[in-house]
Structures are given as structure tokens and as C-alpha cells.
Amino acid sequence: MENDSRFEDFVAERADALLRYGYVLSGNPHDAADLTQEALIRLHRAWSRVRRKQDPERYTRVIMARLHISVWRSRRREQLAWDPPEETHLDALPSDLEEGLWQAMDGLPRKQRAVLVLRYYEQLTDEEIARVLGISRGTVRSHASLGLSRLRTTIAGHAAANGSTR
């Protein structure tokens, strides 16, 4: 019973942060909710083992990253589309630059976005990212380089179009 209350406390404290992490990974609020829910289900199954040996939040984030890549692999050729409602709701971002960054991140391929999120948001090493995503360290570096280059180009293009010199 004590394990269940500790799990409930963990979920109450960290669910919002995990949902935000899911959004950063997927770029879609619905996929983020699915990632978070599935990761918490898997965490609950392993709770007694994880709580004693590891950091539960880090374990959950690794699960989420692996699930995200698994979904990416299964949808590789299939593009699901849905018509968004006429009214969009976006959380207010602190600055135009950050908003541009989010939009640019949304335009990256899934693997590049996952590598950048794991590197700069999770602060994992190339070796850790390779292990999480099941790819080589060279591929991690390649995706990071390509993703950063594309982000720079996209953001510079937006800044030039808006007449900004940041």
C-alpha cells in the first residue's frame, strides 16, 4: 500500500512536467498525453524496482523517448492528419524568439527533434542518446548537426522576413 501512495505522490508531483516533456518530444498535445499515459502505466508496473534503484522521473523520460521513437518507426510511411479546430489555443511563450524556436522544432524530422530534446533538454551525452534511441553515436551526432543547422536556417529566415536582426 505504501508503494501505491508513493507512486500516486510521484504522479501528482511530476505528471505536468512529464506531459510537457512529451510535448517537446512529439510536438503534438495528443501524442504527448498518450506518451505520458503509457509511460506512467509502464512505470507503475516496475515501480517497486525503479523506486529503489533509480530516479523514477529519469526512468519515465527514457520510456517516453523510446515510445516516441517506436511510434515514429511504425508511422514512418504513414502520415496521419487531422483538421485542427478553427480556434487555436497556444500557451503564451515568453518571447518571439522562443515561439520561433518551437515552430522551427515542429518542422524537424522526429529523430532530429528527439536527439535535440535529449541533448539540450535532458542533457544526455551522445552515448546515452544512442542507447535510448537505439542508434549509433555517429548517427546521434549527424542528427544533432542536421537538426541544429535546419533550426539556424529556419530561425534566420523568420528573422529576416520580420526585419529583425537578432
C-alpha positions in Angstrom: 0.0 0.0 0.0 2.9 2.4 0.8 4.3 1.8 -2.7 1.0 2.9 -4.3 0.8 6.1 -2.2 4.4 6.9 -3.2 3.6 6.3 -6.9 0.5 8.5 -6.6 2.6 11.2 -5.0 5.1 11.0 -7.8 2.4 11.2 -10.4 0.8 14.2 -8.7 4.1 16.0 -8.4 5.6 15.2 -11.8 2.8 14.5 -14.3 2.7 18.0 -15.6 6.4 18.1 -16.2 6.3 14.7 -18.0 3.4 16.0 -20.2 5.5 19.0 -21.2 8.4 16.7 -21.9 6.1 14.6 -24.1 5.0 17.7 -26.0 8.6 18.7 -26.6 9.3 15.2 -28.0 6.2 14.9 -30.1 5.2 18.4 -30.9 1.5 17.4 -30.5 -0.5 17.7 -27.3 -2.5 14.5 -28.1 0.6 12.4 -28.7 2.2 14.0 -25.6 -0.8 12.8 -23.5 -0.6 9.3 -25.0 3.2 9.1 -24.3 2.8 10.3 -20.7 -0.1 7.9 -20.0 1.7 4.9 -21.5 4.9 5.7 -19.7 3.2 6.1 -16.4 1.5 2.7 -16.9 4.8 1.1 -17.6 6.4 2.9 -14.6 3.6 1.6 -12.3 4.4 -2.0 -13.4 8.1 -1.5 -12.5 7.5 0.9 -9.6 9.0 -1.2 -6.7 12.2 -1.9 -8.7 12.6 1.6 -10.1 11.9 3.4 -6.9 14.7 1.6 -5.1 17.3 1.6 -7.8 16.8 4.6 -10.0 15.4 8.0 -10.4 11.7 7.4 -11.4 11.4 10.6 -13.4 14.5 9.8 -15.5 13.3 6.2 -16.0 9.9 7.6 -17.2 11.5 10.0 -19.6 13.6 7.2 -21.1 10.4 5.2 -21.6 8.8 8.2 -23.2 11.7 8.7 -25.6 11.7 5.1 -26.6 7.9 5.0 -27.1 8.2 8.2 -29.2 10.8 6.6 -31.5 8.8 3.3 -31.6 5.7 5.3 -32.8 7.9 7.1 -35.3 9.2 3.8 -36.7 5.7 2.4 -37.0 4.4 5.5 -38.8 7.4 6.1 -40.9 5.5 5.9 -44.1 2.0 6.8 -42.9 1.2 10.5 -42.3 -1.8 10.9 -40.0 -3.6 14.2 -40.4 -6.5 15.8 -38.6 -8.1 19.1 -39.1 -7.4 21.4 -36.2 -10.3 23.4 -34.9 -10.7 26.9 -36.3 -9.7 28.4 -33.0 -6.2 27.5 -31.8 -5.1 27.7 -28.3 -1.4 28.0 -27.6 0.3 28.7 -24.3 1.8 32.1 -24.3 5.5 31.9 -24.8 7.9 34.3 -23.1 9.4 35.7 -26.3 9.0 35.8 -30.1 12.4 34.1 -30.4 11.2 31.1 -28.3 8.0 30.9 -30.2 10.0 30.8 -33.4 12.1 28.1 -31.9 9.1 26.0 -31.1 7.8 26.4 -34.6 11.1 25.5 -36.1 11.4 22.4 -33.8 8.0 21.3 -35.1 9.3 21.3 -38.6 12.2 19.0 -37.8 12.0 15.2 -38.6 11.1 13.2 -35.5 14.6 11.7 -34.9 16.3 15.1 -35.2 13.8 16.6 -32.8 14.3 13.6 -30.4 18.1 13.9 -30.5 17.9 17.7 -29.8 15.4 17.3 -27.0 17.5 14.6 -25.3 20.7 16.5 -25.8 19.6 20.0 -24.7 16.5 19.4 -22.6 17.6 16.2 -20.9 21.3 17.0 -21.1 22.2 13.4 -22.1 25.5 12.6 -23.7 25.8 11.2 -27.2 26.3 7.8 -25.9 23.3 7.9 -23.7 21.1 9.3 -26.5 22.4 6.5 -28.8 21.4 3.9 -26.2 17.9 5.5 -25.6 17.1 5.7 -29.3 18.8 2.5 -30.4 21.1 4.2 -32.9 24.9 4.7 -33.2 26.7 7.7 -31.6 27.7 8.9 -35.1 24.0 8.9 -36.1 23.3 10.9 -33.0 25.9 13.5 -33.9 24.6 13.6 -37.5 21.0 14.1 -36.4 22.1 16.8 -34.0 24.2 18.6 -36.6 21.5 18.4 -39.2 18.8 19.5 -36.8 20.8 22.5 -35.5 21.6 23.6 -39.0 18.0 23.4 -40.0 16.9 25.3 -36.9 19.5 28.0 -37.6 18.4 28.4 -41.2 14.7 28.4 -40.2 15.1 31.0 -37.4 17.4 33.2 -39.5 14.8 33.1 -42.3 12.0 34.1 -39.9 14.1 36.9 -38.5 15.0 38.2 -42.0 11.3 38.0 -43.0 10.3 40.0 -39.9 13.1 42.6 -40.4 14.7 41.6 -37.1 18.4 41.4 -36.5 18.9 39.2 -33.5 
